[in-house]
Amino acid sequence: MSVSPSSAELHPRQWGSYATLADVLPAIDRALEGHRSPTVPIPPDKDVVLLLIDGLGADLLDAHAAFAPTLASMRTAPIRAGFPATTATSITSLMAGTHCGAHGIIGYSFRTDRTATEGPDPHTLNALRWTLDRSDGASALETYVPEDIQPIGGTLAAMDSRGVEIAYVMPAAYRGSGFSRAAFQAKGLYIGATTPREVVNGVTEVLAPRTRRHRFVYAYWPDLDLTGHLAGPGSEPWLQTLQLADQLVADLITDLPQHAALVVTGDHGMIQADMRFDIDTIDGMLTGVQAVAGEMRAREVYTRPGARDDVLQAWRAILDDDAHVAPREQVLDEQWFGPEVTDVVAERIGDVVAVARGAAILTRTLSEPQLETEMLGHHGAWTAAEQLVPVLVEQG
């Protein structure tokens, strides 16, 4: 019988004991330059393929290792995704080589300008979809220029400027999207790939020609995360998808040339929710609130002038032990979004931030798409099951 992933929390005071996703690409960059990083040990002087399996949590992998023998055999010490543990933030941290307090993609959605005056309630930006207010909202490309919202090229751009050949192997639909522009600020060869076989073929196509230049290939497979959201992590469909992910990695290892190393990681783990607090229908949760952003495990709450303290007290009373609820100054002091937060990014953080505990989620049944509010699997908060991700290394 499988062991359930841990619901133990990793509080901010414990975060310093883990490397993070922001450490991975700098370690790869050092390896390309012939140096082994003590943080994330990657063999030097090889081309590097970085495969991100969306939703691959370290605790989930441990709990279901029998379904992923290849991944389990590569197991090393886990790293932390970062807060919030969500795709938009994690991938940007991975590519920029820094935490979200610096790069500014602070969650699934957030407000970007606290001084905006358009209408009674300024827009929020859904960073993953690059839409206004909701994941199914209007395009935000004209309102929010991706390179302005996330202006840091970071490690990936630095690698590009030094002549590293960069390639992307991921679904064709992502090419040129707002989020892709924000997160991947380096040009490169783009190979559309959706199925595991297409991912393997795309990677081998990039690496087949010999070159004197260093090469970095970023590959991405989203299906494990999608299945976890819809069917729940650990469910039969999820286990079948984990087996596909394991076969994908096994096939990559088989086809990996001697001059290349494979690094596999995830952007977050996942838990299954069984306690729902509906922000839209619980009396008092929207009193004094101008906007609510983030996702169901990590919410940003933007309050109306003078209402912050009342909102803070109301949310704490309603959620009690089922969420950490803190004002922005506490969030900054405890470094939830990283050791340094720029003034611009600080303005994006909610007046109040709520992080769900245990298996609780903070839904919005009247304001967010039904598909999202009914999802079984969730991530974003502080549990080990959400925060810890593996870093697995195999060389050709």
Disulfide bonds with the S-S distance in Angstrom:
none
